[in-house]
Amino acid sequence: MSRKNILITGASVGGNTVAWWLSRQGFDVTVVERADSFRDGGQNVDVRGAGRDVLRRMGLEQQAMELTTGESGTDWVDEENRVIARFAVEDIGDGPTAELEIMRGDISRIIYEPTQQKARYRFGDHIVKVDEDKTGSLVTFKSGIAERYDVIVVAEGVGSSTRALLFPGEYKMRYLDLTIAYFSIPGKENDGKFARQYNTTGGRGATLKPGSDGNLRVYMGIHKVSEEEQKWGTERQKQFLLDKFAHDGWEFPRILKEIPKVQDFYFDVMRQVKMDRWSAGSVVLTGDAAWCATPLSGIGTTLAIVGGYVLAGELSKTDDHVAAFAAYERIMRPFVKEGQGLPKIVPRLLWPHTRLGLAFLRTVMRLAGTRAVRKIFSTLFLRDSKKVELPDYNLNT
Ligand SMILES: Cc1cc2nc3c(=O)[nH]c(=O)nc-3n(C[C@H](O)[C@H](O)[C@H](O)COP(=O)(O)OP(=O)(O)OC[C@H]3O[C@@H](n4cnc5c(N)ncnc54)[C@H](O)[C@@H]3O)c2cc1C
């Protein structure tokens, strides 16, 4: 069987996983990343169910477990940080806090580092043109470089520009009406090992998560219709948060004081990517570029790792990449459907606007935190991270 010349765009979790597997099967792999160097940023992400199975097959599960954030579980708290409901990892396993909760940069790096010795990585470049013919594609990059490839894997995340170039009008965004910001602030000794979820009225809330480096990870969320705030500049985004939470108590005064100084500021509008097909000719999409489920699903990183494995496995089975793409899509569709199957009512319930809504949420949480319903609650609100039959491709590792 001939070993194809593969271009992967995007050197994050999805792209690195495809590159990890394909480069070990003898494919000639080039990874092109738009950023000038490997992107280490991001906050806590979860690897669950089938994602952990793939990491195990890669021999990386142990390394990932050693890098977990050490979060013991999630507490729903009130204004005084009094616990309304507790979901401890030791009680329920993969609940609101996953057993394998890791910094995004760490999970991406442990896949990237061994791969960089087997695949070519080029940073600070991206695709501007693709001319496809019967034998593959001539790809022109921003740098002016032009190269031929048999297959192009697009793993550029939710805002992918190559998707816009090659699949115009073929993707829809499903907005979840949630604007979020992630960043770190200095931790304090009494921050503890549990994540704290706090909600107030006006669709506003935040989660504080302990970091292994002594910093506290802050996730702020506002339930509102999108104004495409992800396109604003960082200073405007920061000011937006300062204004929205200016008069709030709890830990907000401490958080707002740090916001102007924050370096690792990540701000986005939660939106899912919906597409009727993930490939055309020799081009295939994977990870968030194909199916972003949003951090609310809890399985975005899992989907990217599993998608990378399945895509590489199918490409390794046959010379016919069109058949491989079809098989990949057949296997991944139900899993992605599960990941994206979050009713829009969920963010609305979890980020209440009124005092009555807040009282209702806290009552539900109090009930959900009792031993009898804890597990059922987790099953209802979390996506099923095992809803995929992982094929055994007998691949080199
Ligand atoms: C810096 C960063 C921080 C993040 N922080 C969090 C977080 O805190 N919590 C969370 O739940 N999720 C976070 N995410 C998203 C999370 O990584 C993904 O949801 C998930 O892991 C799926 O990964 P992916 O590889 O499909 O996409 P992504 O992780 O989004 O990666 C896409 C990659 O493609 C690159 N890229 C974009 N456009 C191009 C282009 N045209 N050409 C070449 N490369 C391109 C990007 O720079 C990025 O490296 C973050 C992503 C990034 C990039």
The ligand as a MOL file (V3000), in Angstrom:
LIG
                    3D

  0  0  0     0  0            999 V3000
M  V30 BEGIN CTAB
M  V30 COUNTS 53 58 0 0 0
M  V30 BEGIN ATOM
M  V30 1 C -4.8490 28.5880 22.8250 0
M  V30 2 C -6.0950 27.7370 23.0690 0
M  V30 3 C -6.6680 27.7360 24.3420 0
M  V30 4 C -7.8020 26.9500 24.6040 0
M  V30 5 N -8.3090 26.9350 25.8550 0
M  V30 6 C -9.3480 26.1380 26.1620 0
M  V30 7 C -9.8470 26.0540 27.4980 0
M  V30 8 O -9.3500 26.7090 28.3870 0
M  V30 9 N -10.9100 25.2290 27.7360 0
M  V30 10 C -11.4740 24.4910 26.7460 0
M  V30 11 O -12.4180 23.7410 27.0100 0
M  V30 12 N -11.0150 24.5260 25.4810 0
M  V30 13 C -9.9670 25.3350 25.1560 0
M  V30 14 N -9.4910 25.3840 23.8700 0
M  V30 15 C -10.1730 24.5630 22.8410 0
M  V30 16 C -9.7710 23.0820 22.9180 0
M  V30 17 O -8.3850 22.9380 22.7350 0
M  V30 18 C -10.5420 22.3530 21.8370 0
M  V30 19 O -11.9270 22.5040 22.0600 0
M  V30 20 C -10.3310 20.8360 21.7300 0
M  V30 21 O -9.1980 20.3770 22.3630 0
M  V30 22 C -10.3310 20.4080 20.2560 0
M  V30 23 O -9.0830 20.7480 19.7050 0
M  V30 24 P -8.8010 21.0780 18.1760 0
M  V30 25 O -7.3860 20.6100 17.9430 0
M  V30 26 O -9.8450 20.5410 17.2880 0
M  V30 27 O -8.9130 22.6640 18.0710 0
M  V30 28 P -8.0970 23.8250 18.8170 0
M  V30 29 O -7.5810 23.3590 20.1240 0
M  V30 30 O -8.9430 25.0220 18.7810 0
M  V30 31 O -6.8000 24.0570 17.8890 0
M  V30 32 C -6.8000 24.5930 16.6050 0
M  V30 33 C -5.3620 24.9110 16.2120 0
M  V30 34 O -5.3280 25.3380 14.8590 0
M  V30 35 C -4.5880 26.5280 14.7410 0
M  V30 36 N -5.0940 27.2590 13.5920 0
M  V30 37 C -6.2020 28.0370 13.5100 0
M  V30 38 N -6.3680 28.4550 12.2460 0
M  V30 39 C -5.3590 27.9300 11.5160 0
M  V30 40 C -5.0070 27.9840 10.1300 0
M  V30 41 N -5.7430 28.6490 9.2430 0
M  V30 42 N -3.8880 27.3150 9.7190 0
M  V30 43 C -3.1290 26.6140 10.6160 0
M  V30 44 N -3.4330 26.5240 11.9290 0
M  V30 45 C -4.5420 27.1640 12.3620 0
M  V30 46 C -4.7880 27.2220 16.0790 0
M  V30 47 O -3.7830 28.1630 16.3430 0
M  V30 48 C -4.7550 26.0330 17.0340 0
M  V30 49 O -3.4350 25.7010 17.3910 0
M  V30 50 C -8.3780 26.1660 23.5560 0
M  V30 51 C -7.8050 26.1860 22.2900 0
M  V30 52 C -6.6800 26.9560 22.0260 0
M  V30 53 C -6.0700 26.9420 20.6390 0
M  V30 END ATOM
M  V30 BEGIN BOND
M  V30 1 1 1 2
M  V30 2 1 2 3
M  V30 3 2 2 52
M  V30 4 2 3 4
M  V30 5 1 4 5
M  V30 6 1 4 50
M  V30 7 2 5 6
M  V30 8 1 6 7
M  V30 9 1 6 13
M  V30 10 2 7 8
M  V30 11 1 7 9
M  V30 12 1 9 10
M  V30 13 2 10 11
M  V30 14 1 10 12
M  V30 15 2 12 13
M  V30 16 1 13 14
M  V30 17 1 14 15
M  V30 18 1 14 50
M  V30 19 1 15 16
M  V30 20 1 16 17
M  V30 21 1 16 18
M  V30 22 1 18 19
M  V30 23 1 18 20
M  V30 24 1 20 21
M  V30 25 1 20 22
M  V30 26 1 22 23
M  V30 27 1 23 24
M  V30 28 2 24 25
M  V30 29 1 24 26
M  V30 30 1 24 27
M  V30 31 1 27 28
M  V30 32 2 28 29
M  V30 33 1 28 30
M  V30 34 1 28 31
M  V30 35 1 31 32
M  V30 36 1 32 33
M  V30 37 1 33 34
M  V30 38 1 33 48
M  V30 39 1 34 35
M  V30 40 1 35 36
M  V30 41 1 35 46
M  V30 42 1 36 37
M  V30 43 1 36 45
M  V30 44 2 37 38
M  V30 45 1 38 39
M  V30 46 1 39 40
M  V30 47 2 39 45
M  V30 48 1 40 41
M  V30 49 2 40 42
M  V30 50 1 42 43
M  V30 51 2 43 44
M  V30 52 1 44 45
M  V30 53 1 46 47
M  V30 54 1 46 48
M  V30 55 1 48 49
M  V30 56 2 50 51
M  V30 57 1 51 52
M  V30 58 1 52 53
M  V30 END BOND
M  V30 END CTAB
M  END
